[in-house]
Structure formats: C-alpha cells, structure tokens
C-alpha cells in the first residue's frame, strides 16, 4: 500500500454542519466528515477493510503486484471481489482500486450512523450529503490548479470521486496527466479507471482520445483530465470556476 505523505489540502475540507477528523491505521490515512465524531467506528472499519485485503494478499501475492486484471474469485472477501471486478473493466491490476475501495467501504459503514459522510483517502473520495458539494481540482503546477471545481448534485450521491496523476503524489501512472478526476457510484471503478485513463495521456493530443475512451466505460458518470493548460471533459458533470 502507498506510503504516507502530508496532505495539507485537508485544511480546506470543512463542510458546514459536519465534524471532521483524521484516522490513520498503518498506511491508510483517512480524513472523515460526519454529523458527529465517529473516530472509533472509522478505525474499526479501516481495520476490517485492511484485514480483508491483507489476508487475501498473504494467500494470493499476485493480487498486490499484478498490473493486469485477475480472474474473479467468488470466495474472496467483499472488498477484494469489488477491486478485482471493477479494475478488470479497465484492464488494470486490482490494487489500482485500493484507495477508492477503502474509502467506500468505510463510508458505507459510517452511513449507518450518520446521514451525511465524506471519506477522503489520498485524493480519492466517497461521499453522501444532503446538499450539493463542490470538489476543487488540484493539478500540480498546471495553471488550472485551484481554479476549477466539480459541483456534485445530491441526485448523484452516494458518489465516488477519484483522481490520478502522473506528476503529483504517489500514484503509479505511466502517463503525464497533471490530473484525472472521475465520478462513479463505485469508488473502486472510479479509482482504477482514473489510473487506466492517466496511463493513456502522454501529450495534449491524447486528451480527446482518452476522454472518448473513458466515455465508453459503463458505470462512469463523467470526468475531466488536465495536462498543463489543456483540459478535456465529458459525461454528466458540472464544471465550475472557483
């Protein structure tokens, strides 16, 4: 799993009416917002999700290392089955879905205790709110960083919002995109598809072709990709200036 890096952007995640807190278990570092402090419950859910993944890796080491899809395993734990299934749709290895999958696993558990929940895991988010929210787009040194956001309507929630980059952070990417951000009801799909899409971006000429490829993936609502000062968008998204 990825190593820890400081996430200073979290200081800006303070939704009105929600209590926000950080929970860290080994390499998993979550920023969570809910109607009340659910730190202990969050920690338990992280342990559950990590135990499922780590136990499976112990018996199936290729689950951790493969960059290609694996065969589905009906006997695998719930979160592992989800990672294998969704990553296979976009032809990448299952660990490309790990951050989004854990965020969704924890959020779905917390939604039994709070009607509004935001779980952020290294730039991958799963959320449900009773009002529209806007997610700011960070794209490294791109001139578009901090100037654009995605407005998320309540009718799309609960929702996964997942990102990848070839120039920012620890994500493994074979491309050069400054930011790829995708929306889906499945955070595992959005996370793995963001990796797969980012791998296709090596220059500005690739933006439209990559966007067309992503628009064909069933289960993705839409998304955007940024390279330098160039931008491509598609699908059911609302882009707003910040």
Beta strands, then each sheet from edge to edge (+ up, - down):
strand 1: 19-25
strand 2: 28-34
strand 3: 117-121
strand 4: 124-128
strand 5: 133-136
strand 6: 148-152
strand 7: 159-164
strand 8: 179-184
strand 9: 220-227
strand 10: 230-235
strand 11: 238-241
sheet 1: 1+ 2- 3+ 4- 7+ 8- 9+ 10-
sheet 2: 5+ 6- 11+
end
